[in-house]
Amino acid sequence: MTRKTKGNTGRQGLSRRAFVKSAAVAGGAAIGSGAVRGFPTIWAQNIKNVTLRQFGTGVSNLNAVAEKCKQDTGITIQMTALDSDAVAQRAVTQPNSYDIADIEYWICKKVFPSGNLQPMEVKKLAYYDAIVPIFKTGKLTPDSVIAQGTAPHTVGFVEGKNSTSFAKQPTEWMTLIPTIYNGDTLGIRPDLIKKPVKNWRDLLDSDYVGKASILNIPSIGIMDAAMVCESLGKVTYADKGNMTREEIDKTMAVLTEAKKAGQFRAFWKTFDESVNLMASGEVVIQSMWSPAVAAVRSKGIACTYQPLEEGYRAWGGGLGLAKHLSGLELDAAYEYLNWYLSGWVGAYLNRQGYYSACLETAKKYMSADEWGYWMEGKPAQKDILSPDGKVMEKAGAVRDGGSFEERMGHIACWNSVMDENSYMIRKWNEFIVA
């Protein structure tokens, strides 16, 4: 795709895009510090007075990110963390209550057609070319198979600055700036499980009656349930991310039967709930997120993020701009987006077990050993530390699932919003109370 690369130009010919890149190379020099001449002085001074209101899930609305942004750019980010359903509702029904929407791509499918977010100009994004191709084409490599569900690239672009319908190919206008993503699988307690776990169907193995759990967020839980049912050979889906009513009924029938047989110890909604269930030993196999597994291990308790033959259920999130942003606030928002992709945040997210959208910029903020462990599947040469300095893994450890390519190259489906979403939620809630 042929793209323009020049943004608005200052008095001495310095494009905004070039400025952001040079600032990142300099280690995140504060905007308007005077280190780069020719940048509009009034703009540089005023941007430090801008406050942007951001909301999203607790996964990526992190105080450390807001603090570092303030330090590097002068921009104040006010963050509010909500659960996934509340995020979707607020994005649609309270458009004037936020400036930045930190949402998942499956939520974008609900939100962007409302017109509450404005498309973003690719030419204003300093690191667009470094964004992982999954978010542009749906493929990690040219030979990759596009996974089922709401793959990010299918809702990642629109045709023009006023469009609310999604484009089928990359354009000059993005819906979200991708920030964080991962492939999810089952977490297990290997010290309490005495046989290999290789498939999604193992969640319903009779050996784990009363010791299994599945997450109780309908739009995500149904995808894990579909992976289980397909693995069992009980349901065949045309698209797990967009089930028919018949497929939903069959899926929920399998789960309900297992529930009535006592398979599930609990249904969790929050990160902390999943950690506590696993750490206590009440649950030995469950839907789990990578950082939750790391949190259990940080307590000195064995826990494995288990690679499975059928592949991972993936999710991805990004930052969107509220429709009402304009002028100085819109300029500040673009600077925030460019700072976000410039490397520091990416490294911070990678160290939590997630993946960042611009790997090459994040790599600059990680040691060779960290990069080898988190991204290349290599044994750690030293203890691996969390962003706050706690030991997550001991020297010699190898990341569950291996390298970035092994994990993100083995995605079976993405979190999704189905055409029969309302029906699915009703049937899911019936299962929970059955």
C-alpha angles and dihedrals in degrees: 000000000000112000138182112243104189124090130186110322127226127218095281098042099266111146119218089239092053090047093055092049093049091048091052092049089052089059100267099309111197115265112255094017090133093245090117117046124216098041113130105269098207091050092048092051097044097046089069088064094055120110119195121197113220129182134180142113123322090250093080107008092095126168091216090062093051091048093050092046090054091049095049103036108014090236116133116222116196107201128201121186120209136162120267097261092048090049092055092047095049094046090057104033103034106040094155094054095075143036100195122038113203100197141153120251093247087056090048087064087062098038110040097061087059090072093233093121127058123224115251124232112242090208090065093055110095096198102036092120090055095055113117109261092236086080094050106037105008090244129104089199130011089258096050120118114235108243126233123258128042099336106195096240091060091065098025101093142039130194100247148356093278098038124122098178122084124253121229093221134035112281137175090273125072127193096206136010103233112236114157137016144151145172113252128209140155123306118215140185100232091189090060098038116075103192136051119279108210107147142048089242089068088080087076096041110138090231088072100050108151091007103078131090139187126196117261101220101112100212091050101031091056089058092053088047090052091051088052095047093047090048089052090051091236098116132029115200130203086204121356088203094058109034126182118236089257091054091048091051093050092048095050091045090060092049094044092051090051092047093051088050089058097251097139125068093186146337115237131205104177137055092242093052091055092048094049094048092052098040092051092052092235086121125036100178129028150133104288145173122231097243090049089057089050090050091055091048091049086065089060092256122131112248130156131200092218121219109220131204094238093055137237135312104231135205134182137188139198146177121261130190121236115243093238095061114112142145118007093357091054090048090051091049092055090049089051091051092050092047089049091057095041096091116266095085091043091056090046091053093044090055089057092056097261126110128245125225096233106045097176094058093045091052090064090063096049131075118245089251093051091048091047092052101041101034110021103039093240124148112264113254092201135016111296113234131206119234089268093052101259120139108256100169134012123238110281095034120134121209115255109256094018127239132009090257093050093051105036090036090062103058117145099182144350128231107270151182111233128213085238092049096133092049091047093052091050092051091045092053090049088055093051093054096038 
